[in-house]
Amino acid sequence: MTGQSPPVRPVRRLRRWATDPLVPVLLLTAGAMLAAVSGHVLTWAMVGGLAGYTLSGSV
């Protein structure tokens, strides 16, 4: 054994990409686009959830 550690370059690249401020922006943009496309489904899901919460006597 020579006592040398393996190179860590690929990990640094991955860490730099994962912590880049652009990554959360892209994820939030993709989520907003997906929510906009399925807005009617999300609206009825929220209305149904609120109606169930109200009818259960939790209010």
HUQUIFEN-V589622 format. One record per run of one state. SS is the DSSP state (A for helix, B for strand, O for the rest). FROM is the first residue (numbers start at 0). TO is the last residue. If there is no record, write none. Layout:
[[SS;FROM;TO] [SS;FROM;TO]]
This chain:
[[O;0;7] [A;8;17] [O;18;19] [A;20;36] [O;37;37] [A;38;54] [O;55;58]]
